[in-house]
Amino acid sequence: MARMSYISSVERYHEYEHVIHSLLKSILMSIEDGLTKERDTRYLIKQYPFLELQYCLNAEGLQQGNNVCFKRAYRKKLGESGNQQDLSERPYFLNAKTSDRVCFTDPYISIATNHLCISAIKELKKPINNQHYLVVDVSLTQLIEFVMGDTARANMSPYFKAGYGIIVACLFCLVLFLLNIVFNDIYALLTHVDTSSDPLEPFSIIIYITLALAVFDLGKTILEEEILMHKDIFRHSSTRRTITRFISTVLIAISIEALLTMFKAALGQSEYLMPAIAMMLAVVGLLIALAIYVYLGAKAETLLMRARLKQKSSK
């Protein structure tokens, strides 16, 4: 449940580009109004937590005054710098000089914050103290979360990750416990050789190994899906991937158990034959159900994406 990756952020940016640009235009107008009336515009961070930096340029592209840093964590580092910085070669400034509209950059990694961000620049209607252009840098990931109404869930993400981390730790401890039983049984089997012992005794070791494998794979899946990777809950593919991996883990465990049960039946314990057949049929049924789920889910998402592209092209 990590925060949105760069690829996901850029994809979402292009998907909601029109909405994002409209929002940033209104924010620039509010900041311009604050400059005209000499008001502190840092109150905007309460309404728009994705704002990072604000600064002004003169007609030649030189920054006028230090940065206005909206982020408290960067305020000491960035709030006292930037004055007279030459930004005349920046693409957004060159675009703004040839256009009377608000201009936006493509997503890029900010040198100031090391975050994926975009910049918006607007020519001031009435230059103030040699300030001709107003520029705002925003965190793209937080901006998309704000637009999608996902800010609250994103802020709770560290607590969710902590909970999943505890669960994963418990699962891995259980794996160690099962492996300890396996090693003890293997040691006992090798050091106490008895020709009259039950030939099916080694199968209990395989059962414990199978359980350890299934539990370990489940913990690994939770670790990757919920802690290390970003899960886009607004896309069906993310949920489908998690379900597919979980069902695959269950399939492996049941298949190995069915195979062991079949071996027991082949060694003379005929009462295990029907349970083995039932488990094999369960594996086949799960495989068919999983294939249908993946196929229908992918097809539904393809149709949804086509509908969105069609709707976007019609605007």
N, C-alpha and C positions, 0 to 999 in steps of 0.2 A: 504494500500500500504506500509505496513511495510517491512523492509528488510527481507531477506530470513530466515526462521526459521531453527532451528537445524536439524529437520527431513528432510526438503527440501535440506539443504546444504549437509547432508550425502548422501542422495539419488543421488544428482547431482554429488557428488564426485565419487561415485562408477560408475556412468554412464560415466564420462569423466576421469576416473582414469589414463588411458594410456596417454592422452594428458597432464594432470596435471603433471605426473611424468616426461615426456619428457621436459616440460617447466622448471621445477625445476632443472633438471639435467643441462640444459644449463645455468641457473642462477648461480648454484654452480660453474660451470666452469669459468664463468665471474668473480665471486668473488675470486676464487682461483688465477686467472690470476692477479687480482688487488693486492692480498696479495704478490704474487711473485715480482711484480714490484713496491710494496710499494705505491699504489695509493689508495685514498679514494674512497670507493665504494658506498657512500651514494647517488651518482648521479643516482643509479639504481632505487631509489624510484620514480623518474619521469617517468620511463618506466614501473615499476612494483609497483603500489601503494599498493599491498597486502603484501609486505614485512614488517616484524615487528622487528625481532631480528636476529643478527648474532654474533656468538662467536666461539671460538676454544677450543679444548680439547687436552690434552697430551695423551700419550699412556696408562696412568692409569685412564683416565676419569676425571681428574681435569681440570677445566676451566682455560685457560690461558688468562689473561687480562679481562677487564670489557666488558659488553655487548656493541655491536654496535647497537643502537636503530634507526630504520628508521623512526619511528613515532615521530613527534615533540611533541605531547601531552604526550608521555611517556619518552621522552629523558632525562628529569631531574631526573625522578624517577628510570629508569632502566639503563640509560647510565653510571651510576657511581657505578654499583654493579656487582656482579657475579664472580669476580676474586677469583680463588682457590676454587670455589664451586665444591663439589664432585658429579659428575653425572655418576659415574661408574656403578650404578645399574639401570640406565635408559634403557628401552628396546631397544631404537634405538642405544645406544652405544654398548650394548651386541651383537646386530645384526651386527653392523659395524665391530666389532672385528673378527667375523667369516665369513665375506664376503668381497670381494674386489669390490663390486658394491655399488652404491648409495642406501641407505636404507631410508625408509619412515615409519613414525608412522601412526597409525590409527587416525582419528579425535578425539581430546580431548579438554577440556577446559583449556586454558593456565592459570597457576597461576599468571604469570606476568601481563597479560592484561585482563584476564577474558573473552577472546574471544574464539570462536571455532576455532581451528587451527590445523595444522599438522607441523611436523618437518621433515627436510631432512638432512641427514648426509653423508658426503663424506670423504674418507681418502685422505689426501693430498699426491700427488705424491712425493713431496720433502718437508719434514717437515721443518718448519721455526720457529726458536726460541722455540723449544720444542713443537710446535703446530703440532699435527699429524692428527687431525680431524676437519673438518669445518662443523658447524651446522647452519641451517637457520630455523627460525620459520616464518610461514606465516599465515595470516588471511584467513581461508577457505572460508568464505562467499565472501570476496572481490576477492579472487582468482577465484572462480567460476563465479562471475560477469564479471571478466576480460576475462576469457576463452570464455564465452558466448557472449561477446560484449555488456554487459548490464551495464557497469560502468556508462555511462552518464545518463541513465535513473535512476539508483540507486542514483546518486548524486542529481538528481532533485526531488527525492522522498519527501523530507521535504516540498518543495514548493507545490507539488501536494497535500500532506496531509493538508497543510494550506488552500488551496482552497476548498477541500472537507469539511474541518472543518467549513468554513464559510457557505457553502451550508447547512450542517447538522444543524448548529445553526439557520439558517433562517427557515428551515423546522420545527424545534422544537418550534420556536416562533409562527409559523402559527398554530401548534397544540394547543398552549396555547390560541391563539386568538379564535379558534373554540371551545375549552372547555369553555372559558368565555361566549360565546354565549349560549352554552348548559346549563350552570349553571343559567344564567339569564332567559332563557326560562323555565327551570324547576321551578325556584322560582316564575315566573309569573304565571305558570300553577297551582302551589299549593296554591298561595295566592289569585288568582282571579278565584274562581270556578264559572263557568257559565254553567247552564244546556243547554242553547241554543247554546253554542259554537260549532264550527266545530269538529266532532269526529276525523277528520284526522289531527288536529293540532299537536298532539304529534309526528306524523310521521316526522315532520321537525326536531325535536330534534334528532330522530334516524338517520336522514340523516347527520346531523352535526357530530354526534358521529362516524358514519361510515367514513366520510371524515377524521376526526381526527385520527381514527385508521389506515386508509390507509396511510396518510401522515407520521404518527409516525413510522409505519413499514418500509416505504421507507427510512426515515432518519436513522433508526436503521440498515437497510441493508447496506446503504452507509457507516455508521460509522464502521461496522464490516468488510466489504469487502475491503474498500479502505483506512482505517486508522489504525485499530487495527490489522488486519490480513495481512499476506503476500500473495500476489496474484502472482503466477508464470505464467506470460504471455506466457511462452513457452509451457504450458500444457493446452490442451483443457478443462480439467476438471474444472480449475479455472473459465474460462469464462462461462462454462456451469452452474456452481453452481450459479454465479451471476445472469445470465439470469433466471434460474429456480426460485430463490428467488424473483426476481422482478415480474415475471409473476404470481407467487403465490400470491403476494400482490394485484396485479390487479384483479386476480380471486376472492379473498375474497371480495374486494370492490364491484365488479360487482354482485356477488352472493347475497350479502346483499341488494344491491339496487334493484335487480330483485325481491327478496322476499318482500320488502316493496311495490314495485309497484303492485305485485300480491295481497297483502293485500288491497290496495286501490281499485283494481278492484273487490275484493270480497265484499267490503263494499258499492258497488253500483256505483262506477265510472267506467263504462264499457270501457271508452276510454283508460284506462290504461292497458287493457288486452293484446292487441297486442304488445305494448312496453315491457311488462313483459315477454311475450313468446319470443320475439326477444332477450332480454337480457339473458334469460335462454339458448337459442340456442347458443348465443355467448359464454357463459360459457362452454357449452359442447364442442364447437369447439376449444376453447382455451385449454381445458383439453386434447383433443385428439392430438392437434398439439404439446403441451408440452410433452406428453408421447412419441410421435414419435421422437421429437427432442432429448429427454434424451436417448432414446433407441439407436438411430442411432449414437449419439455422443459418448456414452459409447462403442458401438461396434467398431466404427472407432478408438477410442483410444486404445482399446484392440488389434486390428490388427496392429496398429502402434507400440505398445510396443513389440509385438511378432516379428515384422520385425526387430526392433532394437536389440532384444536379439539374433535373428538368425544371424544378421550381426556381432554382437560382438563375438558370439561363433565361427564364421567362421574364425575370425582373428587369 
